[in-house]
Amino acid sequence: MIASPSQVSTLVIRVYYEDTDAGGIVFYANYLKFMERARTEWLRTLGYGQNRMAAEAGRIFVVVGLDMSYRKPARLDDLLTVETSVTRLGRASIHFAQRVLREGELLAAGNIQVGCVDASSLRPAELPKDLRATLESIQG
């Protein structure tokens, strides 16, 4: 298992009008967008931008599974924190646990499985060796 409290990445996101429904509440699917941004930014901080990986390694990520639970609504202008941690590293996949919080209060939580695929064929492909090494070093 990779995740521990010191290995949690955070991204702060403001809720904009475009994120809400007619009632001013964040539309449920937008939590997935927030989580996607958090995973993408986490990879970027490790030095693995999505464009670079596609161009240099011929690899991209696709979501292959998820399990979400929604606890409380977020609203227009809320400042949210998205926490991201890796819970499992596969040959061609990364499993993430993600939580969306407002001032420490849990609003939504998800387990997302991301598959690594060849950028041209979209067939499963091993994680790039340097990325795997970085993720394993996080594991300690």
N, CA, C and O atoms as CSV, one atom per row, in Angstrom:
chain,resi,resn,atom,element,x,y,z
A,1,MET,N,N,0.845,-1.184,0.000
A,1,MET,CA,C,0.000,0.000,0.000
A,1,MET,C,C,0.883,1.239,0.000
A,1,MET,O,O,1.880,1.297,0.720
A,2,ILE,N,N,0.522,2.217,-0.799
A,2,ILE,CA,C,1.354,3.393,-0.950
A,2,ILE,C,C,0.909,4.535,-0.045
A,2,ILE,O,O,1.754,5.259,0.482
A,3,ALA,N,N,-0.363,4.713,0.145
A,3,ALA,CA,C,-0.859,5.920,0.802
A,3,ALA,C,C,-0.554,5.942,2.297
A,3,ALA,O,O,-0.679,4.929,2.984
A,4,SER,N,N,-0.161,7.084,2.775
A,4,SER,CA,C,-0.052,7.367,4.194
A,4,SER,C,C,-0.320,8.858,4.341
A,4,SER,O,O,-0.294,9.585,3.348
A,5,PRO,N,N,-0.579,9.331,5.563
A,5,PRO,CA,C,-0.906,10.755,5.703
A,5,PRO,C,C,0.129,11.691,5.093
A,5,PRO,O,O,-0.239,12.748,4.580
A,6,SER,N,N,1.407,11.340,5.133
A,6,SER,CA,C,2.427,12.213,4.566
A,6,SER,C,C,2.475,12.128,3.047
A,6,SER,O,O,3.188,12.906,2.414
A,7,GLN,N,N,1.751,11.227,2.466
A,7,GLN,CA,C,1.773,11.039,1.029
A,7,GLN,C,C,0.464,11.460,0.380
A,7,GLN,O,O,0.114,10.972,-0.694
A,8,VAL,N,N,-0.244,12.346,1.017
A,8,VAL,CA,C,-1.501,12.853,0.484
A,8,VAL,C,C,-1.231,14.190,-0.200
A,8,VAL,O,O,-0.657,15.105,0.390
A,9,SER,N,N,-1.651,14.277,-1.435
A,9,SER,CA,C,-1.544,15.514,-2.200
A,9,SER,C,C,-2.853,16.280,-2.057
A,9,SER,O,O,-3.923,15.677,-1.980
A,10,THR,N,N,-2.771,17.602,-2.022
A,10,THR,CA,C,-3.992,18.403,-1.917
A,10,THR,C,C,-4.047,19.449,-3.023
A,10,THR,O,O,-3.025,19.974,-3.464
A,11,LEU,N,N,-5.263,19.733,-3.452
A,11,LEU,CA,C,-5.522,20.786,-4.428
A,11,LEU,C,C,-6.743,21.563,-3.939
A,11,LEU,O,O,-7.776,20.975,-3.620
A,12,VAL,N,N,-6.617,22.880,-3.884
A,12,VAL,CA,C,-7.722,23.731,-3.455
A,12,VAL,C,C,-8.444,24.241,-4.698
A,12,VAL,O,O,-7.823,24.737,-5.638
A,13,ILE,N,N,-9.769,24.109,-4.682
A,13,ILE,CA,C,-10.607,24.490,-5.819
A,13,ILE,C,C,-11.764,25.347,-5.323
A,13,ILE,O,O,-12.411,25.014,-4.330
A,14,ARG,N,N,-12.019,26.442,-6.011
A,14,ARG,CA,C,-13.170,27.299,-5.718
A,14,ARG,C,C,-14.348,26.811,-6.553
A,14,ARG,O,O,-14.168,26.460,-7.719
A,15,VAL,N,N,-15.541,26.781,-5.984
A,15,VAL,CA,C,-16.742,26.405,-6.726
A,15,VAL,C,C,-17.248,27.629,-7.471
A,15,VAL,O,O,-17.548,28.657,-6.865
A,16,TYR,N,N,-17.340,27.511,-8.784
A,16,TYR,CA,C,-17.842,28.581,-9.635
A,16,TYR,C,C,-19.283,28.290,-10.055
A,16,TYR,O,O,-19.784,27.177,-9.899
A,17,TYR,N,N,-19.916,29.302,-10.580
A,17,TYR,CA,C,-21.311,29.179,-11.024
A,17,TYR,C,C,-21.477,28.012,-11.989
A,17,TYR,O,O,-22.453,27.266,-11.908
A,18,GLU,N,N,-20.516,27.855,-12.907
A,18,GLU,CA,C,-20.592,26.775,-13.905
A,18,GLU,C,C,-20.561,25.376,-13.290
A,18,GLU,O,O,-20.936,24.407,-13.950
A,19,ASP,N,N,-20.115,25.257,-12.023
A,19,ASP,CA,C,-20.036,23.964,-11.348
A,19,ASP,C,C,-21.351,23.566,-10.692
A,19,ASP,O,O,-21.499,22.435,-10.229
A,20,THR,N,N,-22.304,24.488,-10.650
A,20,THR,CA,C,-23.524,24.251,-9.873
A,20,THR,C,C,-24.749,24.004,-10.759
A,20,THR,O,O,-24.756,24.282,-11.958
A,21,ASP,N,N,-25.768,23.476,-10.114
A,21,ASP,CA,C,-27.043,23.285,-10.802
A,21,ASP,C,C,-27.942,24.493,-10.517
A,21,ASP,O,O,-27.489,25.490,-9.955
A,22,ALA,N,N,-29.186,24.401,-10.897
A,22,ALA,CA,C,-30.112,25.529,-10.739
A,22,ALA,C,C,-30.315,25.921,-9.277
A,22,ALA,O,O,-30.713,27.049,-8.983
A,23,GLY,N,N,-30.044,24.997,-8.367
A,23,GLY,CA,C,-30.204,25.285,-6.940
A,23,GLY,C,C,-28.952,25.829,-6.282
A,23,GLY,O,O,-28.938,26.059,-5.072
A,24,GLY,N,N,-27.883,26.042,-7.075
A,24,GLY,CA,C,-26.646,26.564,-6.514
A,24,GLY,C,C,-25.789,25.516,-5.820
A,24,GLY,O,O,-24.867,25.850,-5.075
A,25,ILE,N,N,-26.099,24.241,-6.069
A,25,ILE,CA,C,-25.365,23.127,-5.466
A,25,ILE,C,C,-24.494,22.489,-6.536
A,25,ILE,O,O,-24.902,22.375,-7.691
A,26,VAL,N,N,-23.285,22.070,-6.148
A,26,VAL,CA,C,-22.379,21.440,-7.111
A,26,VAL,C,C,-23.048,20.208,-7.706
A,26,VAL,O,O,-23.492,19.319,-6.978
A,27,PHE,N,N,-23.118,20.161,-9.023
A,27,PHE,CA,C,-23.657,19.022,-9.758
A,27,PHE,C,C,-22.768,17.823,-9.480
A,27,PHE,O,O,-21.544,17.944,-9.520
A,28,TYR,N,N,-23.362,16.662,-9.197
A,28,TYR,CA,C,-22.622,15.504,-8.708
A,28,TYR,C,C,-21.453,15.093,-9.606
A,28,TYR,O,O,-20.406,14.693,-9.097
A,29,ALA,N,N,-21.609,15.182,-10.922
A,29,ALA,CA,C,-20.547,14.759,-11.834
A,29,ALA,C,C,-19.338,15.698,-11.774
A,29,ALA,O,O,-18.238,15.312,-12.171
A,30,ASN,N,N,-19.529,16.910,-11.289
A,30,ASN,CA,C,-18.417,17.848,-11.219
A,30,ASN,C,C,-17.392,17.471,-10.155
A,30,ASN,O,O,-16.242,17.904,-10.225
A,31,TYR,N,N,-17.796,16.669,-9.174
A,31,TYR,CA,C,-16.813,16.170,-8.212
A,31,TYR,C,C,-15.768,15.317,-8.931
A,31,TYR,O,O,-14.594,15.318,-8.561
A,32,LEU,N,N,-16.203,14.593,-9.956
A,32,LEU,CA,C,-15.259,13.790,-10.744
A,32,LEU,C,C,-14.276,14.686,-11.481
A,32,LEU,O,O,-13.101,14.342,-11.614
A,33,LYS,N,N,-14.749,15.837,-11.964
A,33,LYS,CA,C,-13.852,16.798,-12.612
A,33,LYS,C,C,-12.838,17.349,-11.612
A,33,LYS,O,O,-11.657,17.487,-11.930
A,34,PHE,N,N,-13.302,17.662,-10.412
A,34,PHE,CA,C,-12.397,18.167,-9.383
A,34,PHE,C,C,-11.323,17.121,-9.073
A,34,PHE,O,O,-10.147,17.454,-8.918
A,35,MET,N,N,-11.735,15.866,-8.983
A,35,MET,CA,C,-10.795,14.789,-8.680
A,35,MET,C,C,-9.810,14.568,-9.826
A,35,MET,O,O,-8.631,14.300,-9.596
A,36,GLU,N,N,-10.294,14.680,-11.046
A,36,GLU,CA,C,-9.417,14.562,-12.218
A,36,GLU,C,C,-8.345,15.646,-12.190
A,36,GLU,O,O,-7.171,15.374,-12.440
A,37,ARG,N,N,-8.752,16.867,-11.887
A,37,ARG,CA,C,-7.785,17.961,-11.806
A,37,ARG,C,C,-6.738,17.687,-10.734
A,37,ARG,O,O,-5.549,17.937,-10.934
A,38,ALA,N,N,-7.188,17.176,-9.605
A,38,ALA,CA,C,-6.261,16.899,-8.498
A,38,ALA,C,C,-5.256,15.812,-8.878
A,38,ALA,O,O,-4.071,15.933,-8.568
A,39,ARG,N,N,-5.714,14.751,-9.547
A,39,ARG,CA,C,-4.782,13.695,-9.983
A,39,ARG,C,C,-3.799,14.235,-11.011
A,39,ARG,O,O,-2.606,13.938,-10.951
A,40,THR,N,N,-4.296,15.024,-11.951
A,40,THR,CA,C,-3.449,15.591,-12.999
A,40,THR,C,C,-2.394,16.513,-12.398
A,40,THR,O,O,-1.224,16.437,-12.775
A,41,GLU,N,N,-2.784,17.372,-11.479
A,41,GLU,CA,C,-1.835,18.289,-10.852
A,41,GLU,C,C,-0.834,17.541,-9.985
A,41,GLU,O,O,0.333,17.927,-9.923
A,42,TRP,N,N,-1.265,16.485,-9.317
A,42,TRP,CA,C,-0.359,15.664,-8.516
A,42,TRP,C,C,0.716,15.055,-9.406
A,42,TRP,O,O,1.901,15.112,-9.081
A,43,LEU,N,N,0.303,14.470,-10.531
A,43,LEU,CA,C,1.280,13.904,-11.467
A,43,LEU,C,C,2.229,14.990,-11.985
A,43,LEU,O,O,3.427,14.750,-12.131
A,44,ARG,N,N,1.700,16.164,-12.259
A,44,ARG,CA,C,2.524,17.275,-12.746
A,44,ARG,C,C,3.579,17.653,-11.708
A,44,ARG,O,O,4.726,17.923,-12.065
A,45,THR,N,N,3.202,17.676,-10.425
A,45,THR,CA,C,4.182,18.019,-9.383
A,45,THR,C,C,5.279,16.964,-9.280
A,45,THR,O,O,6.385,17.263,-8.831
A,46,LEU,N,N,4.982,15.741,-9.690
A,46,LEU,CA,C,5.994,14.681,-9.691
A,46,LEU,C,C,6.849,14.715,-10.954
A,46,LEU,O,O,7.811,13.958,-11.082
A,47,GLY,N,N,6.487,15.608,-11.896
A,47,GLY,CA,C,7.249,15.737,-13.132
A,47,GLY,C,C,6.693,14.917,-14.286
A,47,GLY,O,O,7.398,14.660,-15.262
A,48,TYR,N,N,5.435,14.506,-14.182
A,48,TYR,CA,C,4.822,13.663,-15.219
A,48,TYR,C,C,3.543,14.300,-15.753
A,48,TYR,O,O,2.436,13.836,-15.481
A,49,GLY,N,N,3.722,15.364,-16.512
A,49,GLY,CA,C,2.578,15.987,-17.166
A,49,GLY,C,C,1.989,15.041,-18.197
A,49,GLY,O,O,2.701,14.239,-18.802
A,50,GLN,N,N,0.696,15.140,-18.388
A,50,GLN,CA,C,-0.005,14.239,-19.309
A,50,GLN,C,C,0.512,14.365,-20.745
A,50,GLN,O,O,0.719,13.356,-21.419
A,51,ASN,N,N,0.723,15.604,-21.218
A,51,ASN,CA,C,1.225,15.794,-22.587
A,51,ASN,C,C,2.609,15.196,-22.772
A,51,ASN,O,O,2.886,14.551,-23.783
A,52,ARG,N,N,3.469,15.412,-21.795
A,52,ARG,CA,C,4.827,14.867,-21.873
A,52,ARG,C,C,4.812,13.342,-21.923
A,52,ARG,O,O,5.525,12.729,-22.717
A,53,MET,N,N,3.991,12.740,-21.066
A,53,MET,CA,C,3.909,11.276,-21.054
A,53,MET,C,C,3.426,10.736,-22.394
A,53,MET,O,O,3.942,9.735,-22.892
A,54,ALA,N,N,2.447,11.395,-22.966
A,54,ALA,CA,C,1.920,10.952,-24.259
A,54,ALA,C,C,2.982,11.090,-25.344
A,54,ALA,O,O,3.164,10.192,-26.166
A,55,ALA,N,N,3.682,12.227,-25.341
A,55,ALA,CA,C,4.673,12.482,-26.385
A,55,ALA,C,C,5.929,11.637,-26.224
A,55,ALA,O,O,6.441,11.093,-27.203
A,56,GLU,N,N,6.432,11.521,-24.988
A,56,GLU,CA,C,7.708,10.841,-24.776
A,56,GLU,C,C,7.574,9.341,-24.555
A,56,GLU,O,O,8.412,8.566,-25.018
A,57,ALA,N,N,6.531,8.932,-23.855
A,57,ALA,CA,C,6.385,7.513,-23.517
A,57,ALA,C,C,5.281,6.829,-24.317
A,57,ALA,O,O,5.165,5.604,-24.293
A,58,GLY,N,N,4.461,7.624,-25.034
A,58,GLY,CA,C,3.358,7.032,-25.785
A,58,GLY,C,C,2.294,6.428,-24.887
A,58,GLY,O,O,1.615,5.474,-25.268
A,59,ARG,N,N,2.149,6.992,-23.685
A,59,ARG,CA,C,1.195,6.473,-22.704
A,59,ARG,C,C,0.228,7.575,-22.278
A,59,ARG,O,O,0.600,8.741,-22.143
A,60,ILE,N,N,-1.014,7.171,-22.073
A,60,ILE,CA,C,-2.021,8.058,-21.499
A,60,ILE,C,C,-2.781,7.278,-20.437
A,60,ILE,O,O,-2.681,6.053,-20.361
A,61,PHE,N,N,-3.536,7.993,-19.622
A,61,PHE,CA,C,-4.342,7.364,-18.584
A,61,PHE,C,C,-5.816,7.459,-18.932
A,61,PHE,O,O,-6.275,8.453,-19.494
A,62,VAL,N,N,-6.546,6.414,-18.592
A,62,VAL,CA,C,-7.997,6.401,-18.743
A,62,VAL,C,C,-8.603,5.875,-17.446
A,62,VAL,O,O,-8.045,4.976,-16.817
A,63,VAL,N,N,-9.727,6.426,-17.054
A,63,VAL,CA,C,-10.427,5.918,-15.878
A,63,VAL,C,C,-11.109,4.621,-16.281
A,63,VAL,O,O,-11.865,4.580,-17.252
A,64,VAL,N,N,-10.836,3.561,-15.527
A,64,VAL,CA,C,-11.429,2.260,-15.841
A,64,VAL,C,C,-12.424,1.807,-14.783
A,64,VAL,O,O,-13.156,0.840,-14.995
A,65,GLY,N,N,-12.459,2.489,-13.655
A,65,GLY,CA,C,-13.430,2.142,-12.632
A,65,GLY,C,C,-13.455,3.180,-11.538
A,65,GLY,O,O,-12.460,3.856,-11.279
A,66,LEU,N,N,-14.607,3.302,-10.896
A,66,LEU,CA,C,-14.702,4.217,-9.769
A,66,LEU,C,C,-15.865,3.835,-8.870
A,66,LEU,O,O,-16.832,3.193,-9.282
A,67,ASP,N,N,-15.724,4.257,-7.639
A,67,ASP,CA,C,-16.751,4.061,-6.623
A,67,ASP,C,C,-16.843,5.377,-5.862
A,67,ASP,O,O,-15.873,5.802,-5.236
A,68,MET,N,N,-17.991,6.015,-5.912
A,68,MET,CA,C,-18.162,7.333,-5.294
A,68,MET,C,C,-19.229,7.303,-4.215
A,68,MET,O,O,-20.202,6.553,-4.292
A,69,SER,N,N,-19.019,8.138,-3.206
A,69,SER,CA,C,-20.078,8.371,-2.217
A,69,SER,C,C,-20.153,9.871,-1.962
A,69,SER,O,O,-19.139,10.563,-1.873
A,70,TYR,N,N,-21.375,10.344,-1.850
A,70,TYR,CA,C,-21.626,11.763,-1.640
A,70,TYR,C,C,-22.244,11.926,-0.267
A,70,TYR,O,O,-23.217,11.250,0.066
A,71,ARG,N,N,-21.678,12.830,0.541
A,71,ARG,CA,C,-22.130,12.990,1.921
A,71,ARG,C,C,-22.912,14.274,2.134
A,71,ARG,O,O,-24.004,14.263,2.704
A,72,LYS,N,N,-22.334,15.398,1.664
A,72,LYS,CA,C,-22.951,16.711,1.863
A,72,LYS,C,C,-22.711,17.560,0.622
A,72,LYS,O,O,-21.730,17.346,-0.090
A,73,PRO,N,N,-23.587,18.511,0.354
A,73,PRO,CA,C,-23.420,19.326,-0.859
A,73,PRO,C,C,-22.392,20.438,-0.696
A,73,PRO,O,O,-22.223,20.999,0.387
A,74,ALA,N,N,-21.718,20.740,-1.786
A,74,ALA,CA,C,-20.898,21.943,-1.883
A,74,ALA,C,C,-21.736,22.970,-2.633
A,74,ALA,O,O,-22.611,22.620,-3.425
A,75,ARG,N,N,-21.455,24.232,-2.372
A,75,ARG,CA,C,-22.257,25.306,-2.954
A,75,ARG,C,C,-21.377,26.360,-3.617
A,75,ARG,O,O,-20.161,26.397,-3.426
A,76,LEU,N,N,-22.016,27.194,-4.384
A,76,LEU,CA,C,-21.356,28.294,-5.073
A,76,LEU,C,C,-20.435,29.055,-4.118
A,76,LEU,O,O,-20.825,29.384,-2.997
A,77,ASP,N,N,-19.210,29.329,-4.573
A,77,ASP,CA,C,-18.181,30.082,-3.854
A,77,ASP,C,C,-17.488,29.308,-2.736
A,77,ASP,O,O,-16.572,29.839,-2.109
A,78,ASP,N,N,-17.902,28.062,-2.468
A,78,ASP,CA,C,-17.184,27.269,-1.469
A,78,ASP,C,C,-15.747,27.064,-1.920
A,78,ASP,O,O,-15.462,26.973,-3.115
A,79,LEU,N,N,-14.856,26.992,-0.956
A,79,LEU,CA,C,-13.465,26.663,-1.208
A,79,LEU,C,C,-13.270,25.212,-0.771
A,79,LEU,O,O,-13.392,24.885,0.409
A,80,LEU,N,N,-12.966,24.355,-1.734
A,80,LEU,CA,C,-12.863,22.920,-1.485
A,80,LEU,C,C,-11.412,22.468,-1.523
A,80,LEU,O,O,-10.589,23.036,-2.241
A,81,THR,N,N,-11.116,21.454,-0.752
A,81,THR,CA,C,-9.813,20.809,-0.788
A,81,THR,C,C,-10.013,19.393,-1.281
A,81,THR,O,O,-10.805,18.634,-0.721
A,82,VAL,N,N,-9.287,19.038,-2.336
A,82,VAL,CA,C,-9.340,17.678,-2.867
A,82,VAL,C,C,-8.058,16.975,-2.448
A,82,VAL,O,O,-6.961,17.384,-2.828
A,83,GLU,N,N,-8.204,15.919,-1.666
A,83,GLU,CA,C,-7.063,15.113,-1.233
A,83,GLU,C,C,-6.929,13.900,-2.140
A,83,GLU,O,O,-7.922,13.267,-2.500
A,84,THR,N,N,-5.694,13.583,-2.506
A,84,THR,CA,C,-5.426,12.467,-3.399
A,84,THR,C,C,-4.301,11.625,-2.821
A,84,THR,O,O,-3.264,12.149,-2.414
A,85,SER,N,N,-4.517,10.315,-2.789
A,85,SER,CA,C,-3.448,9.406,-2.394
A,85,SER,C,C,-3.550,8.137,-3.228
A,85,SER,O,O,-4.626,7.764,-3.695
A,86,VAL,N,N,-2.410,7.485,-3.404
A,86,VAL,CA,C,-2.353,6.230,-4.145
A,86,VAL,C,C,-2.539,5.092,-3.156
A,86,VAL,O,O,-1.854,5.020,-2.136
A,87,THR,N,N,-3.471,4.207,-3.469
A,87,THR,CA,C,-3.720,3.071,-2.576
A,87,THR,C,C,-3.167,1.759,-3.124
A,87,THR,O,O,-2.941,0.813,-2.370
A,88,ARG,N,N,-2.950,1.706,-4.434
A,88,ARG,CA,C,-2.425,0.483,-5.041
A,88,ARG,C,C,-1.779,0.834,-6.367
A,88,ARG,O,O,-2.258,1.686,-7.114
A,89,LEU,N,N,-0.690,0.159,-6.633
A,89,LEU,CA,C,0.033,0.350,-7.878
A,89,LEU,C,C,0.072,-0.989,-8.599
A,89,LEU,O,O,0.638,-1.959,-8.094
A,90,GLY,N,N,-0.535,-1.040,-9.787
A,90,GLY,CA,C,-0.525,-2.252,-10.595
A,90,GLY,C,C,0.490,-2.136,-11.715
A,90,GLY,O,O,1.152,-1.108,-11.852
A,91,ARG,N,N,0.616,-3.166,-12.503
A,91,ARG,CA,C,1.542,-3.153,-13.639
A,91,ARG,C,C,1.161,-2.060,-14.622
A,91,ARG,O,O,2.023,-1.371,-15.167
A,92,ALA,N,N,-0.139,-1.910,-14.844
A,92,ALA,CA,C,-0.630,-0.927,-15.814
A,92,ALA,C,C,-1.749,-0.083,-15.219
A,92,ALA,O,O,-2.609,0.411,-15.948
A,93,SER,N,N,-1.744,0.086,-13.898
A,93,SER,CA,C,-2.815,0.863,-13.281
A,93,SER,C,C,-2.349,1.517,-11.990
A,93,SER,O,O,-1.386,1.093,-11.351
A,94,ILE,N,N,-3.074,2.563,-11.639
A,94,ILE,CA,C,-2.886,3.237,-10.359
A,94,ILE,C,C,-4.273,3.373,-9.733
A,94,ILE,O,O,-5.220,3.811,-10.386
A,95,HIS,N,N,-4.377,2.996,-8.477
A,95,HIS,CA,C,-5.625,3.128,-7.744
A,95,HIS,C,C,-5.485,4.302,-6.779
A,95,HIS,O,O,-4.523,4.384,-6.015
A,96,PHE,N,N,-6.451,5.200,-6.825
A,96,PHE,CA,C,-6.429,6.409,-6.013
A,96,PHE,C,C,-7.589,6.417,-5.032
A,96,PHE,O,O,-8.680,5.938,-5.341
A,97,ALA,N,N,-7.347,6.962,-3.849
A,97,ALA,CA,C,-8.412,7.334,-2.919
A,97,ALA,C,C,-8.443,8.857,-2.939
A,97,ALA,O,O,-7.408,9.509,-2.798
A,98,GLN,N,N,-9.637,9.420,-3.117
A,98,GLN,CA,C,-9.755,10.867,-3.161
A,98,GLN,C,C,-10.923,11.315,-2.296
A,98,GLN,O,O,-11.962,10.659,-2.217
A,99,ARG,N,N,-10.711,12.465,-1.648
A,99,ARG,CA,C,-11.739,13.042,-0.797
A,99,ARG,C,C,-11.876,14.518,-1.114
A,99,ARG,O,O,-10.887,15.206,-1.369
A,100,VAL,N,N,-13.112,14.999,-1.097
A,100,VAL,CA,C,-13.387,16.421,-1.281
A,100,VAL,C,C,-13.908,16.943,0.051
A,100,VAL,O,O,-14.889,16.437,0.595
A,101,LEU,N,N,-13.227,17.969,0.566
A,101,LEU,CA,C,-13.581,18.524,1.870
A,101,LEU,C,C,-13.823,20.018,1.786
A,101,LEU,O,O,-13.282,20.710,0.923
A,102,ARG,N,N,-14.647,20.496,2.700
A,102,ARG,CA,C,-14.861,21.936,2.873
A,102,ARG,C,C,-14.570,22.225,4.347
A,102,ARG,O,O,-15.297,21.774,5.231
A,103,GLU,N,N,-13.506,22.975,4.598
A,103,GLU,CA,C,-13.088,23.296,5.968
A,103,GLU,C,C,-12.990,22.037,6.824
A,103,GLU,O,O,-13.428,22.026,7.974
A,104,GLY,N,N,-12.413,20.977,6.258
A,104,GLY,CA,C,-12.206,19.726,6.987
A,104,GLY,C,C,-13.391,18.784,7.004
A,104,GLY,O,O,-13.260,17.649,7.463
A,105,GLU,N,N,-14.543,19.217,6.520
A,105,GLU,CA,C,-15.746,18.390,6.514
A,105,GLU,C,C,-15.821,17.599,5.203
A,105,GLU,O,O,-15.741,18.174,4.118
A,106,LEU,N,N,-15.975,16.285,5.315
A,106,LEU,CA,C,-16.035,15.423,4.135
A,106,LEU,C,C,-17.339,15.630,3.373
A,106,LEU,O,O,-18.428,15.494,3.930
A,107,LEU,N,N,-17.208,15.964,2.079
A,107,LEU,CA,C,-18.374,16.146,1.216
A,107,LEU,C,C,-18.561,14.963,0.272
A,107,LEU,O,O,-19.688,14.527,0.038
A,108,ALA,N,N,-17.466,14.446,-0.268
A,108,ALA,CA,C,-17.533,13.330,-1.214
A,108,ALA,C,C,-16.225,12.552,-1.138
A,108,ALA,O,O,-15.168,13.102,-0.828
A,109,ALA,N,N,-16.326,11.260,-1.428
A,109,ALA,CA,C,-15.135,10.407,-1.426
A,109,ALA,C,C,-15.243,9.431,-2.585
A,109,ALA,O,O,-16.329,8.978,-2.945
A,110,GLY,N,N,-14.093,9.122,-3.154
A,110,GLY,CA,C,-14.093,8.198,-4.283
A,110,GLY,C,C,-12.834,7.365,-4.334
A,110,GLY,O,O,-11.762,7.789,-3.903
A,111,ASN,N,N,-12.986,6.178,-4.868
A,111,ASN,CA,C,-11.871,5.302,-5.202
A,111,ASN,C,C,-11.884,5.200,-6.718
A,111,ASN,O,O,-12.862,4.754,-7.318
A,112,ILE,N,N,-10.783,5.620,-7.324
A,112,ILE,CA,C,-10.721,5.689,-8.774
A,112,ILE,C,C,-9.565,4.826,-9.263
A,112,ILE,O,O,-8.437,4.950,-8.786
A,113,GLN,N,N,-9.861,3.950,-10.222
A,113,GLN,CA,C,-8.827,3.130,-10.847
A,113,GLN,C,C,-8.535,3.717,-12.214
A,113,GLN,O,O,-9.423,3.856,-13.055
A,114,VAL,N,N,-7.259,4.062,-12.420
A,114,VAL,CA,C,-6.821,4.650,-13.678
A,114,VAL,C,C,-5.919,3.641,-14.370
A,114,VAL,O,O,-4.965,3.135,-13.779
A,115,GLY,N,N,-6.232,3.354,-15.633
A,115,GLY,CA,C,-5.426,2.427,-16.410
A,115,GLY,C,C,-4.471,3.179,-17.317
A,115,GLY,O,O,-4.802,4.237,-17.853
A,116,CYS,N,N,-3.288,2.623,-17.481
A,116,CYS,CA,C,-2.302,3.176,-18.400
A,116,CYS,C,C,-2.467,2.436,-19.728
A,116,CYS,O,O,-2.469,1.206,-19.766
A,117,VAL,N,N,-2.604,3.191,-20.803
A,117,VAL,CA,C,-2.802,2.583,-22.118
A,117,VAL,C,C,-1.844,3.204,-23.127
A,117,VAL,O,O,-1.355,4.319,-22.945
A,118,ASP,N,N,-1.589,2.452,-24.193
A,118,ASP,CA,C,-0.813,2.953,-25.315
A,118,ASP,C,C,-1.620,4.075,-25.974
A,118,ASP,O,O,-2.809,3.909,-26.245
A,119,ALA,N,N,-0.980,5.206,-26.229
A,119,ALA,CA,C,-1.679,6.380,-26.754
A,119,ALA,C,C,-2.306,6.153,-28.121
A,119,ALA,O,O,-3.312,6.787,-28.437
A,120,SER,N,N,-1.746,5.269,-28.944
A,120,SER,CA,C,-2.312,5.073,-30.279
A,120,SER,C,C,-3.298,3.913,-30.340
A,120,SER,O,O,-4.335,4.030,-30.993
A,121,SER,N,N,-3.006,2.806,-29.683
A,121,SER,CA,C,-3.886,1.637,-29.777
A,121,SER,C,C,-4.944,1.593,-28.680
A,121,SER,O,O,-5.950,0.895,-28.810
A,122,LEU,N,N,-4.718,2.334,-27.605
A,122,LEU,CA,C,-5.574,2.342,-26.408
A,122,LEU,C,C,-5.623,0.980,-25.712
A,122,LEU,O,O,-6.549,0.704,-24.950
A,123,ARG,N,N,-4.641,0.144,-25.971
A,123,ARG,CA,C,-4.520,-1.141,-25.277
A,123,ARG,C,C,-3.745,-0.940,-23.981
A,123,ARG,O,O,-2.886,-0.062,-23.901
A,124,PRO,N,N,-4.046,-1.752,-22.959
A,124,PRO,CA,C,-3.299,-1.637,-21.705
A,124,PRO,C,C,-1.795,-1.705,-21.948
A,124,PRO,O,O,-1.312,-2.490,-22.765
A,125,ALA,N,N,-1.067,-0.862,-21.217
A,125,ALA,CA,C,0.389,-0.798,-21.351
A,125,ALA,C,C,1.000,-0.543,-19.981
A,125,ALA,O,O,0.399,0.116,-19.132
A,126,GLU,N,N,2.192,-1.068,-19.778
A,126,GLU,CA,C,2.871,-0.877,-18.505
A,126,GLU,C,C,3.087,0.600,-18.216
A,126,GLU,O,O,3.281,1.406,-19.126
A,127,LEU,N,N,3.049,0.940,-16.936
A,127,LEU,CA,C,3.397,2.294,-16.529
A,127,LEU,C,C,4.831,2.582,-16.968
A,127,LEU,O,O,5.670,1.683,-16.930
A,128,PRO,N,N,5.127,3.797,-17.378
A,128,PRO,CA,C,6.510,4.133,-17.708
A,128,PRO,C,C,7.427,3.810,-16.516
A,128,PRO,O,O,7.067,4.054,-15.365
A,129,LYS,N,N,8.595,3.268,-16.802
A,129,LYS,CA,C,9.509,2.817,-15.750
A,129,LYS,C,C,9.893,3.941,-14.787
A,129,LYS,O,O,9.974,3.717,-13.580
A,130,ASP,N,N,10.130,5.138,-15.304
A,130,ASP,CA,C,10.508,6.236,-14.414
A,130,ASP,C,C,9.356,6.656,-13.506
A,130,ASP,O,O,9.575,7.000,-12.344
A,131,LEU,N,N,8.144,6.630,-14.022
A,131,LEU,CA,C,6.983,6.935,-13.187
A,131,LEU,C,C,6.808,5.870,-12.118
A,131,LEU,O,O,6.571,6.187,-10.953
A,132,ARG,N,N,6.925,4.610,-12.509
A,132,ARG,CA,C,6.817,3.513,-11.530
A,132,ARG,C,C,7.858,3.687,-10.433
A,132,ARG,O,O,7.541,3.538,-9.253
A,133,ALA,N,N,9.097,4.001,-10.805
A,133,ALA,CA,C,10.161,4.180,-9.820
A,133,ALA,C,C,9.821,5.321,-8.861
A,133,ALA,O,O,10.044,5.213,-7.655
A,134,THR,N,N,9.284,6.408,-9.400
A,134,THR,CA,C,8.894,7.537,-8.553
A,134,THR,C,C,7.795,7.132,-7.579
A,134,THR,O,O,7.859,7.464,-6.395
A,135,LEU,N,N,6.794,6.420,-8.067
A,135,LEU,CA,C,5.695,5.987,-7.212
A,135,LEU,C,C,6.173,5.002,-6.148
A,135,LEU,O,O,5.725,5.042,-5.002
A,136,GLU,N,N,7.082,4.124,-6.541
A,136,GLU,CA,C,7.619,3.167,-5.571
A,136,GLU,C,C,8.469,3.870,-4.517
A,136,GLU,O,O,8.498,3.444,-3.363
A,137,SER,N,N,9.157,4.938,-4.900
A,137,SER,CA,C,9.961,5.688,-3.919
A,137,SER,C,C,9.059,6.386,-2.904
A,137,SER,O,O,9.437,6.550,-1.744
A,138,ILE,N,N,7.876,6.794,-3.335
A,138,ILE,CA,C,6.905,7.390,-2.419
A,138,ILE,C,C,6.478,6.353,-1.394
A,138,ILE,O,O,6.236,6.659,-0.226
A,139,GLN,N,N,6.395,5.121,-1.868
A,139,GLN,CA,C,5.985,4.020,-0.993
A,139,GLN,C,C,6.965,3.870,0.165
A,139,GLN,O,O,6.587,3.456,1.260
A,140,GLY,N,N,8.226,4.210,-0.088
A,140,GLY,CA,C,9.213,4.145,0.979
A,140,GLY,C,C,9.832,2.817,1.013
A,140,GLY,O,O,10.698,2.561,1.850
